[in-house]
């Protein structure tokens, strides 16, 4: 499959900004801290980790969430294999992804391990402690094809006002259907229409304090 070129600008030298969506790929304040706060703590990780734990993600972006999650998996001493599936319509070019990841020295060892895979546009990575799949295409169609339900979701599309496709009720309903009982989801947004769509899909949402300058974010759980 021929990759589409994803046009970027760089802010402050390190932060990639999508021209398509006019939105930065991660927080201008501290992208790694935001990932850890919103997606890892928001899904009650690492306490829920177990062999075969499956994370699914809307919006792969720079790969920061993957790096931070694998770092937590390893640093927490978790045994077994983490499964991680990410859905992305417009993958970044390898050189841009590698450049963006260099902004996080704490993750440098993992970034260096995975850089050769990005450089060759690898879409599946199998390591002793990681099975990663990047699914290209419109998530409104591709999420339906995911066979293994997720234990946790990272809902990390661009802002709902700029990237409404990743926040449509039908897609969020599919997300809920592809979630195990007691599974969770987390997102940086607290937009009312997103929370209502998640609630209508069968997830129980809670609005909690957000990261940095964001007043609120959303966590959700599927009933047992």
C-alpha positions in Angstrom: 0.0 0.0 0.0 1.4 3.4 -0.9 1.5 5.8 2.0 0.0 9.2 1.8 2.3 12.0 2.7 1.0 13.6 5.9 1.9 17.4 5.8 3.4 18.7 9.1 4.6 21.9 10.6 7.0 21.9 13.6 6.4 24.1 16.6 9.3 25.0 18.9 11.4 22.5 16.9 10.0 19.4 18.6 6.1 19.4 18.4 4.6 18.2 15.1 1.4 20.0 14.1 -1.0 18.5 11.5 -1.8 20.8 8.7 -4.7 18.5 7.8 -6.3 19.0 11.2 -4.5 22.2 12.4 -3.8 20.5 15.7 -0.6 19.4 17.5 0.0 15.7 17.9 0.7 16.0 21.6 0.5 18.5 24.4 2.6 21.6 24.0 3.2 21.6 27.7 4.5 18.0 28.2 3.4 15.3 25.7 4.7 12.4 27.7 3.3 13.6 31.0 -0.1 14.1 29.3 0.0 10.5 27.9 0.8 9.1 31.3 -1.9 11.1 33.0 -4.7 10.7 30.5 -4.2 7.3 28.9 -2.2 5.2 31.4 -3.6 6.5 34.7 -7.0 7.1 33.1 -7.2 3.4 32.3 -5.9 2.4 35.8 -2.6 1.1 34.5 -0.3 -0.6 35.4 -2.5 -2.3 38.0 -4.7 -4.0 35.4 -1.8 -5.3 33.3 -1.7 -9.1 32.7 -0.2 -11.4 30.1 -2.2 -10.8 26.9 -3.6 -7.4 28.0 -5.0 -5.7 24.9 -4.9 -1.9 24.3 -6.7 -0.5 21.3 -6.2 3.1 20.1 -7.9 5.6 17.8 -5.1 7.7 16.4 -1.6 6.4 16.4 0.0 9.8 15.6 3.7 9.9 16.6 3.6 6.5 18.4 4.1 8.3 21.8 1.3 6.4 23.5 2.8 3.0 22.4 6.3 4.0 23.6 5.0 5.2 27.0 2.8 2.1 27.5 5.6 -0.3 26.6 7.9 1.6 29.0 5.3 1.2 31.8 4.9 -2.5 31.0 8.6 -3.1 31.3 9.3 -0.8 34.2 6.4 -2.4 36.2 8.0 -5.8 35.8 5.0 -7.2 34.0 5.5 -10.7 32.5 4.1 -11.9 29.2 3.1 -10.0 26.1 1.3 -6.7 25.7 -1.1 -6.6 22.7 -1.5 -3.1 21.2 -3.7 -2.3 18.1 -3.8 1.2 16.7 -6.1 2.6 14.1 -4.7 5.4 11.9 -6.1 6.9 8.7 -3.1 9.2 7.9 0.2 7.7 9.1 3.1 10.0 9.7 6.1 9.5 7.5 8.8 7.4 9.2 11.4 10.2 9.4 8.8 12.5 11.0 7.7 9.9 13.5 11.3 9.2 14.5 12.0 12.9 14.8 8.9 13.5 17.0 9.9 10.6 19.3 13.3 12.2 19.9 11.6 14.9 22.0 11.2 12.3 24.9 14.6 11.3 26.2 13.0 9.2 28.9 11.7 6.9 26.2 14.9 6.9 24.1 15.8 3.2 24.6 12.4 2.0 23.4 12.3 4.6 20.6 15.7 3.3 19.4 14.5 -0.3 19.5 11.4 0.4 17.4 12.9 3.0 15.0 14.1 0.3 12.5 10.5 -0.9 12.2 9.1 2.6 11.5 11.9 3.2 8.9 10.7 0.2 6.9 6.9 1.1 7.3 6.4 -2.1 9.3 2.8 -2.5 10.4 3.2 -5.5 12.7 5.8 -5.9 15.4 6.3 -9.1 17.4 8.7 -8.9 20.3 8.8 -11.2 23.4 6.8 -8.6 25.3 4.9 -6.8 22.5 2.5 -7.7 19.7 1.8 -4.4 17.9 -0.5 -3.9 14.9 -1.1 -0.6 13.0 -4.3 -0.7 11.0 -4.4 1.9 8.3 -7.7 3.3 7.0 -10.9 4.9 8.2 -11.5 3.7 11.7 -15.2 3.8 11.1 -14.7 0.8 9.0 -11.5 -0.8 10.3 -12.5 -1.0 14.0 -15.2 -3.4 12.9 -12.6 -5.9 11.8 -10.8 -6.2 15.1 -11.2 -9.7 16.3 -9.7 -9.5 19.9 -11.7 -7.2 22.2 -9.8 -4.5 24.0 -9.2 -4.3 27.7 -8.5 -0.6 27.4 -9.0 2.1 24.8 -6.9 5.2 24.1 -9.3 7.6 22.4 -6.7 9.9 20.9 -7.9 11.5 17.7 -7.4 15.1 17.1 -9.8 17.5 18.8 -13.4 16.6 18.1 -14.1 20.0 16.5 -11.3 19.4 14.0 -11.5 15.6 13.6 -15.2 14.7 14.1 -14.8 11.4 12.2 -13.1 9.8 15.1 -15.8 10.9 17.6 -18.9 9.8 15.7 -21.6 8.0 17.8 -21.5 4.9 15.5 -17.7 4.6 15.8 -17.9 4.9 19.6 -20.7 2.3 19.7 -18.3 0.0 17.8 -15.6 0.8 20.4 -17.9 -0.2 23.2 -18.8 -3.4 21.4 -15.1 -4.2 21.0 -14.5 -3.8 24.7 -14.4 -6.6 27.2 -16.7 -6.5 30.3 -15.1 -4.2 32.9 -12.9 -2.8 30.1 -12.1 0.9 30.1 -11.5 3.9 27.9 -9.9 7.2 28.4 -9.6 10.4 26.4 -8.3 14.0 27.0 -11.6 15.5 25.8 -14.7 16.1 28.0 -16.9 17.4 25.1 -20.5 16.7 26.0 -21.4 15.0 22.7 -18.5 12.6 23.2 -19.5 11.6 26.7 -23.2 11.3 25.6 -22.2 9.0 22.7 -20.1 6.8 25.0 -22.9 6.6 27.5 -25.4 5.8 24.8 -23.0 3.0 23.6 -23.1 1.3 26.9 -20.0 2.7 28.7 -20.3 4.5 32.0 -18.5 7.8 31.7 -17.0 10.0 34.4 -15.6 13.5 33.9 -12.5 14.0 35.9 -9.8 16.8 36.1 -7.7 17.0 33.0 -4.1 17.4 32.3 -2.4 20.8 32.5 -4.5 23.6 31.1 -7.4 21.2 30.3 -10.0 21.5 33.0 -11.6 18.1 32.4 -11.1 14.7 30.6 -13.2 11.6 30.3 -12.8 8.1 31.6 -15.3 5.3 30.9 -15.9 1.7 31.9 -18.0 -1.1 30.5 -20.3 -3.0 32.9 -19.4 -6.6 33.7 
